[in-house]
Amino acid sequence: MKANGDGARANTQGTAPAAGQFLTVKEVAARLRVSEFTTRRWIWDHKLKAHLFGNRVRIAAQDLAEFISGNVWSEAACLERTARPRAGRPRRV
């Protein structure tokens, strides 16, 4: 925790941000347990909404929540996806 100018302590741990807060690419990557490059790729592919403040990229907490809720798969969908054969050359046995 860091001390604010008025002596109060700001929470800088991994708790959920309040409405209107913004997260860095590094913070989003850590929360989702992916690399920063993957997070940036989602932004470049317009899958994850981001905001520019000067040359700084930030993701709104609400946008991250919407991204997560939009990427939830059912167990049946996961099983279907893993059951499909892979494209490309067959593997040698």
N, C-alpha and C positions, 0 to 999 in steps of 0.2 A: 504494500500500500504506500502511496505517496501522499505527502502532506500538501494540502491546498494552501493558498496564501492566507486564509483566515484561520489556519490551524486545524481545520477538519481534514480527515483522511479520505482520499478518493480510492475507490476499489479498482485495482488494476489486475485482479485475478481473473480467472476464466469464467466468471459468472455472466449470466445473460445481460446484455446492455438494455438500458431503458429505451423507450420509444424515442426516435429521433437521433439515436447515436449511430456513429459510423465506425466500421472496423477496417483495419488495414488488410492487405492481401495476405500478409503473414499470419494475422490473427484468424482469418477465415480458413486458411490452409490448416492451421493447427487444430481448429475446432472440428473440421471435417476429416482430419487425418489423411490429407493428401499433400502433394508438393505445392509450392508456390507457383511453379510452372503450370500445373494442372488448373489451379485457380485462375491464373491469367488466361489460359486457353479457353476456359468457360466464359470469361469476360469477352475475349476476342470473338468467340463464336456466338455471342449475344445470348448465351444460356443463363448467365448470371449478370444481373444489372449492376453497373458500377457508376460512380460519379467522379468527375475530375475536379479537384480543388487546386488550381494552378497546375503543377505537374504531378500532383499526388493523386493516386487512385484510392478511393474509399468505397466500401460497400455498406449500404444502410442495413441495419439489423432486420428491419421489416423485409427488405429484398432478399436477404439470406434465408429468412424463415419461409418465404414464398418459394424460393429455389428448392429448399429441402422438402417442403410438402409436395411440390410438383414432381419430385424425383423418387417417390416412394413406390416400390414395386411390390406386388402381391407375391406370395410364395409360389402360386401357380405360374405366374409370369417368369419368375426366376428359374423354375424347373423347366419350363418350355424353352427358354433361351439356352440353357446348358445342354438340353437334349438334342438340339439341332447339330447336324454335322458341320464341321468347319469347312470353309471354302479353301480352295488351293490344292496343291499337290498332296496326294495321300502320303502318309508317313510310312517309312520302311519298318518292317517288323523283324 
